[in-house]
Amino acid sequence: MELSAVLTPAPEGGYVAFNPETGTTTQGETVEEALLNLREATELYLEEFPLSIVGRPLLTSFQIPDYA
């Protein structure tokens, strides 16, 4: 099963990893560690809550005005 991962830099260092299909979130010091932790967290989640995939998430961006 192929799932999505969104990684963002954490303020304290490392990365926060999020899987939009399940909502699982974790972190790691490196991209590789964050992905490994996300895989493990998502596997545990899916053991309890099986997933029926309807489609892949769409990742895009948008802009907002700068605030002072």
PyMOL Python script that loads the backbone (N, CA, C, O; Angstrom):
from pymol import cmd

cmd.read_pdbstr("""\
ATOM      1  N   MET A   1       0.854  -1.160   0.000  1.00  0.00           N
ATOM      2  CA  MET A   1       0.000   0.000   0.000  1.00  0.00           C
ATOM      3  C   MET A   1       0.908   1.233   0.000  1.00  0.00           C
ATOM      4  O   MET A   1       1.812   1.349   0.827  1.00  0.00           O
ATOM      5  N   GLU A   2       0.661   2.130  -0.916  1.00  0.00           N
ATOM      6  CA  GLU A   2       1.429   3.369  -0.984  1.00  0.00           C
ATOM      7  C   GLU A   2       0.601   4.504  -0.381  1.00  0.00           C
ATOM      8  O   GLU A   2      -0.530   4.755  -0.798  1.00  0.00           O
ATOM      9  N   LEU A   3       1.189   5.186   0.612  1.00  0.00           N
ATOM     10  CA  LEU A   3       0.526   6.281   1.301  1.00  0.00           C
ATOM     11  C   LEU A   3       1.369   7.542   1.167  1.00  0.00           C
ATOM     12  O   LEU A   3       2.513   7.491   0.717  1.00  0.00           O
ATOM     13  N   SER A   4       0.801   8.657   1.555  1.00  0.00           N
ATOM     14  CA  SER A   4       1.475   9.955   1.434  1.00  0.00           C
ATOM     15  C   SER A   4       2.164  10.333   2.734  1.00  0.00           C
ATOM     16  O   SER A   4       1.749   9.918   3.816  1.00  0.00           O
ATOM     17  N   ALA A   5       3.222  11.128   2.614  1.00  0.00           N
ATOM     18  CA  ALA A   5       3.915  11.674   3.776  1.00  0.00           C
ATOM     19  C   ALA A   5       4.211  13.135   3.502  1.00  0.00           C
ATOM     20  O   ALA A   5       4.712  13.490   2.435  1.00  0.00           O
ATOM     21  N   VAL A   6       3.897  13.981   4.476  1.00  0.00           N
ATOM     22  CA  VAL A   6       4.217  15.406   4.408  1.00  0.00           C
ATOM     23  C   VAL A   6       5.189  15.678   5.542  1.00  0.00           C
ATOM     24  O   VAL A   6       4.861  15.469   6.710  1.00  0.00           O
ATOM     25  N   LEU A   7       6.383  16.143   5.204  1.00  0.00           N
ATOM     26  CA  LEU A   7       7.393  16.439   6.212  1.00  0.00           C
ATOM     27  C   LEU A   7       7.636  17.938   6.263  1.00  0.00           C
ATOM     28  O   LEU A   7       7.774  18.596   5.231  1.00  0.00           O
ATOM     29  N   THR A   8       7.686  18.470   7.487  1.00  0.00           N
ATOM     30  CA  THR A   8       7.981  19.885   7.674  1.00  0.00           C
ATOM     31  C   THR A   8       9.071  20.005   8.733  1.00  0.00           C
ATOM     32  O   THR A   8       9.115  19.215   9.677  1.00  0.00           O
ATOM     33  N   PRO A   9       9.948  20.991   8.577  1.00  0.00           N
ATOM     34  CA  PRO A   9      10.986  21.193   9.597  1.00  0.00           C
ATOM     35  C   PRO A   9      10.342  21.563  10.933  1.00  0.00           C
ATOM     36  O   PRO A   9       9.417  22.374  10.983  1.00  0.00           O
ATOM     37  N   ALA A  10      10.840  20.961  12.010  1.00  0.00           N
ATOM     38  CA  ALA A  10      10.346  21.263  13.354  1.00  0.00           C
ATOM     39  C   ALA A  10      11.132  22.433  13.934  1.00  0.00           C
ATOM     40  O   ALA A  10      12.338  22.524  13.707  1.00  0.00           O
ATOM     41  N   PRO A  11      10.488  23.328  14.674  1.00  0.00           N
ATOM     42  CA  PRO A  11      11.183  24.485  15.236  1.00  0.00           C
ATOM     43  C   PRO A  11      12.387  24.102  16.103  1.00  0.00           C
ATOM     44  O   PRO A  11      13.388  24.818  16.130  1.00  0.00           O
ATOM     45  N   GLU A  12      12.287  22.976  16.809  1.00  0.00           N
ATOM     46  CA  GLU A  12      13.368  22.540  17.689  1.00  0.00           C
ATOM     47  C   GLU A  12      14.424  21.700  16.972  1.00  0.00           C
ATOM     48  O   GLU A  12      15.372  21.223  17.597  1.00  0.00           O
ATOM     49  N   GLY A  13      14.262  21.521  15.677  1.00  0.00           N
ATOM     50  CA  GLY A  13      15.177  20.697  14.885  1.00  0.00           C
ATOM     51  C   GLY A  13      14.503  19.411  14.463  1.00  0.00           C
ATOM     52  O   GLY A  13      13.521  18.994  15.077  1.00  0.00           O
ATOM     53  N   GLY A  14      15.008  18.789  13.443  1.00  0.00           N
ATOM     54  CA  GLY A  14      14.416  17.570  12.923  1.00  0.00           C
ATOM     55  C   GLY A  14      13.192  17.870  12.082  1.00  0.00           C
ATOM     56  O   GLY A  14      13.035  18.977  11.568  1.00  0.00           O
ATOM     57  N   TYR A  15      12.319  16.869  11.943  1.00  0.00           N
ATOM     58  CA  TYR A  15      11.156  16.981  11.064  1.00  0.00           C
ATOM     59  C   TYR A  15       9.912  16.412  11.729  1.00  0.00           C
ATOM     60  O   TYR A  15       9.983  15.460  12.506  1.00  0.00           O
ATOM     61  N   VAL A  16       8.778  17.008  11.413  1.00  0.00           N
ATOM     62  CA  VAL A  16       7.474  16.465  11.768  1.00  0.00           C
ATOM     63  C   VAL A  16       6.944  15.778  10.515  1.00  0.00           C
ATOM     64  O   VAL A  16       6.963  16.358   9.429  1.00  0.00           O
ATOM     65  N   ALA A  17       6.474  14.549  10.663  1.00  0.00           N
ATOM     66  CA  ALA A  17       5.963  13.769   9.535  1.00  0.00           C
ATOM     67  C   ALA A  17       4.473  13.503   9.742  1.00  0.00           C
ATOM     68  O   ALA A  17       4.048  13.110  10.829  1.00  0.00           O
ATOM     69  N   PHE A  18       3.695  13.721   8.697  1.00  0.00           N
ATOM     70  CA  PHE A  18       2.240  13.598   8.760  1.00  0.00           C
ATOM     71  C   PHE A  18       1.750  12.754   7.598  1.00  0.00           C
ATOM     72  O   PHE A  18       2.175  12.941   6.458  1.00  0.00           O
ATOM     73  N   ASN A  19       0.848  11.821   7.897  1.00  0.00           N
ATOM     74  CA  ASN A  19       0.205  11.026   6.859  1.00  0.00           C
ATOM     75  C   ASN A  19      -1.242  11.473   6.726  1.00  0.00           C
ATOM     76  O   ASN A  19      -2.046  11.205   7.618  1.00  0.00           O
ATOM     77  N   PRO A  20      -1.603  12.163   5.610  1.00  0.00           N
ATOM     78  CA  PRO A  20      -2.956  12.700   5.478  1.00  0.00           C
ATOM     79  C   PRO A  20      -4.062  11.649   5.382  1.00  0.00           C
ATOM     80  O   PRO A  20      -5.202  11.923   5.758  1.00  0.00           O
ATOM     81  N   GLU A  21      -3.747  10.468   4.890  1.00  0.00           N
ATOM     82  CA  GLU A  21      -4.794   9.451   4.756  1.00  0.00           C
ATOM     83  C   GLU A  21      -5.297   8.963   6.112  1.00  0.00           C
ATOM     84  O   GLU A  21      -6.480   8.654   6.255  1.00  0.00           O
ATOM     85  N   THR A  22      -4.416   8.891   7.108  1.00  0.00           N
ATOM     86  CA  THR A  22      -4.801   8.363   8.415  1.00  0.00           C
ATOM     87  C   THR A  22      -4.773   9.417   9.519  1.00  0.00           C
ATOM     88  O   THR A  22      -5.392   9.236  10.567  1.00  0.00           O
ATOM     89  N   GLY A  23      -4.065  10.504   9.290  1.00  0.00           N
ATOM     90  CA  GLY A  23      -3.912  11.528  10.315  1.00  0.00           C
ATOM     91  C   GLY A  23      -2.768  11.248  11.274  1.00  0.00           C
ATOM     92  O   GLY A  23      -2.551  12.015  12.211  1.00  0.00           O
ATOM     93  N   THR A  24      -2.027  10.158  11.058  1.00  0.00           N
ATOM     94  CA  THR A  24      -0.914   9.866  11.957  1.00  0.00           C
ATOM     95  C   THR A  24       0.189  10.910  11.787  1.00  0.00           C
ATOM     96  O   THR A  24       0.484  11.364  10.682  1.00  0.00           O
ATOM     97  N   THR A  25       0.781  11.269  12.915  1.00  0.00           N
ATOM     98  CA  THR A  25       1.829  12.275  12.942  1.00  0.00           C
ATOM     99  C   THR A  25       2.924  11.812  13.890  1.00  0.00           C
ATOM    100  O   THR A  25       2.646  11.240  14.944  1.00  0.00           O
ATOM    101  N   THR A  26       4.165  12.063  13.508  1.00  0.00           N
ATOM    102  CA  THR A  26       5.304  11.711  14.342  1.00  0.00           C
ATOM    103  C   THR A  26       6.450  12.642  13.992  1.00  0.00           C
ATOM    104  O   THR A  26       6.260  13.621  13.269  1.00  0.00           O
ATOM    105  N   GLN A  27       7.637  12.344  14.499  1.00  0.00           N
ATOM    106  CA  GLN A  27       8.782  13.192  14.205  1.00  0.00           C
ATOM    107  C   GLN A  27      10.050  12.367  14.182  1.00  0.00           C
ATOM    108  O   GLN A  27      10.058  11.198  14.568  1.00  0.00           O
ATOM    109  N   GLY A  28      11.132  12.997  13.719  1.00  0.00           N
ATOM    110  CA  GLY A  28      12.438  12.360  13.705  1.00  0.00           C
ATOM    111  C   GLY A  28      13.512  13.400  13.492  1.00  0.00           C
ATOM    112  O   GLY A  28      13.238  14.493  12.997  1.00  0.00           O
ATOM    113  N   GLU A  29      14.728  13.067  13.861  1.00  0.00           N
ATOM    114  CA  GLU A  29      15.852  13.997  13.714  1.00  0.00           C
ATOM    115  C   GLU A  29      16.267  14.179  12.259  1.00  0.00           C
ATOM    116  O   GLU A  29      16.782  15.235  11.891  1.00  0.00           O
ATOM    117  N   THR A  30      16.048  13.162  11.428  1.00  0.00           N
ATOM    118  CA  THR A  30      16.380  13.225   9.999  1.00  0.00           C
ATOM    119  C   THR A  30      15.136  12.872   9.196  1.00  0.00           C
ATOM    120  O   THR A  30      14.157  12.362   9.742  1.00  0.00           O
ATOM    121  N   VAL A  31      15.180  13.145   7.898  1.00  0.00           N
ATOM    122  CA  VAL A  31      14.065  12.761   7.015  1.00  0.00           C
ATOM    123  C   VAL A  31      13.852  11.258   7.088  1.00  0.00           C
ATOM    124  O   VAL A  31      12.717  10.793   7.188  1.00  0.00           O
ATOM    125  N   GLU A  32      14.937  10.499   7.038  1.00  0.00           N
ATOM    126  CA  GLU A  32      14.832   9.041   7.056  1.00  0.00           C
ATOM    127  C   GLU A  32      14.204   8.541   8.354  1.00  0.00           C
ATOM    128  O   GLU A  32      13.351   7.654   8.336  1.00  0.00           O
ATOM    129  N   GLU A  33      14.631   9.118   9.487  1.00  0.00           N
ATOM    130  CA  GLU A  33      14.077   8.712  10.773  1.00  0.00           C
ATOM    131  C   GLU A  33      12.603   9.098  10.889  1.00  0.00           C
ATOM    132  O   GLU A  33      11.793   8.322  11.398  1.00  0.00           O
ATOM    133  N   ALA A  34      12.259  10.288  10.421  1.00  0.00           N
ATOM    134  CA  ALA A  34      10.860  10.728  10.464  1.00  0.00           C
ATOM    135  C   ALA A  34       9.979   9.802   9.632  1.00  0.00           C
ATOM    136  O   ALA A  34       8.884   9.437  10.058  1.00  0.00           O
ATOM    137  N   LEU A  35      10.454   9.422   8.448  1.00  0.00           N
ATOM    138  CA  LEU A  35       9.678   8.504   7.599  1.00  0.00           C
ATOM    139  C   LEU A  35       9.554   7.122   8.226  1.00  0.00           C
ATOM    140  O   LEU A  35       8.490   6.505   8.166  1.00  0.00           O
ATOM    141  N   LEU A  36      10.629   6.634   8.826  1.00  0.00           N
ATOM    142  CA  LEU A  36      10.591   5.336   9.495  1.00  0.00           C
ATOM    143  C   LEU A  36       9.595   5.361  10.648  1.00  0.00           C
ATOM    144  O   LEU A  36       8.809   4.428  10.815  1.00  0.00           O
ATOM    145  N   ASN A  37       9.628   6.428  11.445  1.00  0.00           N
ATOM    146  CA  ASN A  37       8.682   6.564  12.556  1.00  0.00           C
ATOM    147  C   ASN A  37       7.242   6.694  12.057  1.00  0.00           C
ATOM    148  O   ASN A  37       6.318   6.152  12.663  1.00  0.00           O
ATOM    149  N   LEU A  38       7.058   7.412  10.956  1.00  0.00           N
ATOM    150  CA  LEU A  38       5.713   7.560  10.383  1.00  0.00           C
ATOM    151  C   LEU A  38       5.199   6.225   9.865  1.00  0.00           C
ATOM    152  O   LEU A  38       4.024   5.902  10.039  1.00  0.00           O
ATOM    153  N   ARG A  39       6.060   5.457   9.237  1.00  0.00           N
ATOM    154  CA  ARG A  39       5.659   4.135   8.740  1.00  0.00           C
ATOM    155  C   ARG A  39       5.195   3.263   9.907  1.00  0.00           C
ATOM    156  O   ARG A  39       4.159   2.604   9.824  1.00  0.00           O
ATOM    157  N   GLU A  40       5.974   3.264  11.000  1.00  0.00           N
ATOM    158  CA  GLU A  40       5.628   2.453  12.160  1.00  0.00           C
ATOM    159  C   GLU A  40       4.320   2.929  12.796  1.00  0.00           C
ATOM    160  O   GLU A  40       3.460   2.110  13.119  1.00  0.00           O
ATOM    161  N   ALA A  41       4.161   4.231  12.976  1.00  0.00           N
ATOM    162  CA  ALA A  41       2.937   4.766  13.575  1.00  0.00           C
ATOM    163  C   ALA A  41       1.721   4.456  12.712  1.00  0.00           C
ATOM    164  O   ALA A  41       0.655   4.122  13.229  1.00  0.00           O
ATOM    165  N   THR A  42       1.882   4.567  11.402  1.00  0.00           N
ATOM    166  CA  THR A  42       0.764   4.320  10.488  1.00  0.00           C
ATOM    167  C   THR A  42       0.396   2.842  10.462  1.00  0.00           C
ATOM    168  O   THR A  42      -0.786   2.502  10.410  1.00  0.00           O
ATOM    169  N   GLU A  43       1.401   1.952  10.496  1.00  0.00           N
ATOM    170  CA  GLU A  43       1.114   0.517  10.548  1.00  0.00           C
ATOM    171  C   GLU A  43       0.317   0.168  11.806  1.00  0.00           C
ATOM    172  O   GLU A  43      -0.641  -0.603  11.748  1.00  0.00           O
ATOM    173  N   LEU A  44       0.721   0.743  12.944  1.00  0.00           N
ATOM    174  CA  LEU A  44      -0.005   0.488  14.191  1.00  0.00           C
ATOM    175  C   LEU A  44      -1.431   1.022  14.118  1.00  0.00           C
ATOM    176  O   LEU A  44      -2.368   0.368  14.576  1.00  0.00           O
ATOM    177  N   TYR A  45      -1.592   2.199  13.547  1.00  0.00           N
ATOM    178  CA  TYR A  45      -2.924   2.785  13.374  1.00  0.00           C
ATOM    179  C   TYR A  45      -3.802   1.875  12.506  1.00  0.00           C
ATOM    180  O   TYR A  45      -4.958   1.615  12.839  1.00  0.00           O
ATOM    181  N   LEU A  46      -3.240   1.397  11.394  1.00  0.00           N
ATOM    182  CA  LEU A  46      -4.024   0.582  10.457  1.00  0.00           C
ATOM    183  C   LEU A  46      -4.387  -0.784  11.024  1.00  0.00           C
ATOM    184  O   LEU A  46      -5.374  -1.384  10.598  1.00  0.00           O
ATOM    185  N   GLU A  47      -3.602  -1.288  11.984  1.00  0.00           N
ATOM    186  CA  GLU A  47      -3.973  -2.540  12.648  1.00  0.00           C
ATOM    187  C   GLU A  47      -5.295  -2.374  13.392  1.00  0.00           C
ATOM    188  O   GLU A  47      -6.107  -3.298  13.447  1.00  0.00           O
ATOM    189  N   GLU A  48      -5.498  -1.210  13.954  1.00  0.00           N
ATOM    190  CA  GLU A  48      -6.695  -0.926  14.737  1.00  0.00           C
ATOM    191  C   GLU A  48      -7.842  -0.375  13.884  1.00  0.00           C
ATOM    192  O   GLU A  48      -9.012  -0.679  14.120  1.00  0.00           O
ATOM    193  N   PHE A  49      -7.483   0.442  12.886  1.00  0.00           N
ATOM    194  CA  PHE A  49      -8.482   1.119  12.056  1.00  0.00           C
ATOM    195  C   PHE A  49      -8.170   0.899  10.579  1.00  0.00           C
ATOM    196  O   PHE A  49      -7.521   1.742   9.959  1.00  0.00           O
ATOM    197  N   PRO A  50      -8.617  -0.217  10.003  1.00  0.00           N
ATOM    198  CA  PRO A  50      -8.339  -0.484   8.582  1.00  0.00           C
ATOM    199  C   PRO A  50      -8.812   0.671   7.698  1.00  0.00           C
ATOM    200  O   PRO A  50      -9.788   1.355   8.008  1.00  0.00           O
ATOM    201  N   LEU A  51      -8.107   0.863   6.612  1.00  0.00           N
ATOM    202  CA  LEU A  51      -8.355   2.010   5.743  1.00  0.00           C
ATOM    203  C   LEU A  51      -8.839   1.551   4.378  1.00  0.00           C
ATOM    204  O   LEU A  51      -8.279   0.629   3.784  1.00  0.00           O
ATOM    205  N   SER A  52      -9.870   2.193   3.895  1.00  0.00           N
ATOM    206  CA  SER A  52     -10.302   1.974   2.529  1.00  0.00           C
ATOM    207  C   SER A  52      -9.976   3.262   1.773  1.00  0.00           C
ATOM    208  O   SER A  52     -10.612   4.296   1.974  1.00  0.00           O
ATOM    209  N   ILE A  53      -8.987   3.178   0.913  1.00  0.00           N
ATOM    210  CA  ILE A  53      -8.497   4.366   0.215  1.00  0.00           C
ATOM    211  C   ILE A  53      -9.437   4.732  -0.924  1.00  0.00           C
ATOM    212  O   ILE A  53      -9.727   3.913  -1.796  1.00  0.00           O
ATOM    213  N   VAL A  54      -9.906   5.965  -0.905  1.00  0.00           N
ATOM    214  CA  VAL A  54     -10.809   6.467  -1.938  1.00  0.00           C
ATOM    215  C   VAL A  54     -10.016   7.155  -3.040  1.00  0.00           C
ATOM    216  O   VAL A  54     -10.403   7.095  -4.207  1.00  0.00           O
ATOM    217  N   GLY A  55      -8.936   7.794  -2.694  1.00  0.00           N
ATOM    218  CA  GLY A  55      -8.081   8.492  -3.650  1.00  0.00           C
ATOM    219  C   GLY A  55      -6.875   9.054  -2.932  1.00  0.00           C
ATOM    220  O   GLY A  55      -6.797   9.023  -1.704  1.00  0.00           O
ATOM    221  N   ARG A  56      -5.941   9.564  -3.701  1.00  0.00           N
ATOM    222  CA  ARG A  56      -4.727  10.136  -3.129  1.00  0.00           C
ATOM    223  C   ARG A  56      -4.974  11.593  -2.754  1.00  0.00           C
ATOM    224  O   ARG A  56      -5.709  12.294  -3.450  1.00  0.00           O
ATOM    225  N   PRO A  57      -4.362  12.060  -1.652  1.00  0.00           N
ATOM    226  CA  PRO A  57      -4.467  13.469  -1.301  1.00  0.00           C
ATOM    227  C   PRO A  57      -3.805  14.337  -2.363  1.00  0.00           C
ATOM    228  O   PRO A  57      -2.872  13.902  -3.038  1.00  0.00           O
ATOM    229  N   LEU A  58      -4.277  15.526  -2.502  1.00  0.00           N
ATOM    230  CA  LEU A  58      -3.692  16.499  -3.427  1.00  0.00           C
ATOM    231  C   LEU A  58      -2.947  17.524  -2.594  1.00  0.00           C
ATOM    232  O   LEU A  58      -3.547  18.214  -1.770  1.00  0.00           O
ATOM    233  N   LEU A  59      -1.646  17.627  -2.805  1.00  0.00           N
ATOM    234  CA  LEU A  59      -0.845  18.613  -2.097  1.00  0.00           C
ATOM    235  C   LEU A  59      -0.650  19.821  -2.994  1.00  0.00           C
ATOM    236  O   LEU A  59      -0.164  19.699  -4.118  1.00  0.00           O
ATOM    237  N   THR A  60      -1.031  20.984  -2.495  1.00  0.00           N
ATOM    238  CA  THR A  60      -0.895  22.206  -3.242  1.00  0.00           C
ATOM    239  C   THR A  60      -0.508  23.313  -2.275  1.00  0.00           C
ATOM    240  O   THR A  60      -0.226  23.030  -1.111  1.00  0.00           O
ATOM    241  N   SER A  61      -0.487  24.529  -2.707  1.00  0.00           N
ATOM    242  CA  SER A  61      -0.151  25.649  -1.822  1.00  0.00           C
ATOM    243  C   SER A  61      -1.077  26.816  -2.127  1.00  0.00           C
ATOM    244  O   SER A  61      -1.755  26.839  -3.154  1.00  0.00           O
ATOM    245  N   PHE A  62      -1.092  27.780  -1.220  1.00  0.00           N
ATOM    246  CA  PHE A  62      -1.877  29.001  -1.420  1.00  0.00           C
ATOM    247  C   PHE A  62      -1.150  30.130  -0.705  1.00  0.00           C
ATOM    248  O   PHE A  62      -0.264  29.887   0.115  1.00  0.00           O
ATOM    249  N   GLN A  63      -1.525  31.353  -1.014  1.00  0.00           N
ATOM    250  CA  GLN A  63      -0.873  32.519  -0.423  1.00  0.00           C
ATOM    251  C   GLN A  63      -1.863  33.314   0.408  1.00  0.00           C
ATOM    252  O   GLN A  63      -3.059  33.358   0.122  1.00  0.00           O
ATOM    253  N   ILE A  64      -1.326  33.940   1.446  1.00  0.00           N
ATOM    254  CA  ILE A  64      -2.088  34.877   2.251  1.00  0.00           C
ATOM    255  C   ILE A  64      -1.260  36.153   2.372  1.00  0.00           C
ATOM    256  O   ILE A  64      -0.040  36.104   2.210  1.00  0.00           O
ATOM    257  N   PRO A  65      -1.887  37.288   2.650  1.00  0.00           N
ATOM    258  CA  PRO A  65      -1.115  38.519   2.791  1.00  0.00           C
ATOM    259  C   PRO A  65      -0.149  38.440   3.962  1.00  0.00           C
ATOM    260  O   PRO A  65      -0.419  37.742   4.940  1.00  0.00           O
ATOM    261  N   ASP A  66       0.966  39.141   3.877  1.00  0.00           N
ATOM    262  CA  ASP A  66       1.912  39.228   4.982  1.00  0.00           C
ATOM    263  C   ASP A  66       1.293  40.024   6.121  1.00  0.00           C
ATOM    264  O   ASP A  66       0.639  41.042   5.899  1.00  0.00           O
ATOM    265  N   TYR A  67       1.505  39.553   7.326  1.00  0.00           N
ATOM    266  CA  TYR A  67       1.007  40.277   8.504  1.00  0.00           C
ATOM    267  C   TYR A  67       2.194  40.738   9.331  1.00  0.00           C
ATOM    268  O   TYR A  67       3.146  39.987   9.545  1.00  0.00           O
ATOM    269  N   ALA A  68       2.129  41.967   9.789  1.00  0.00           N
ATOM    270  CA  ALA A  68       3.231  42.533  10.587  1.00  0.00           C
ATOM    271  C   ALA A  68       3.102  42.188  12.040  1.00  0.00           C
ATOM    272  O   ALA A  68       3.944  42.585  12.845  1.00  0.00           O
TER     273      ALA A  68
END
""", "prot")
cmd.dss("prot")
cmd.show_as("cartoon", "prot")
cmd.util.cbc("prot")
cmd.orient("prot")
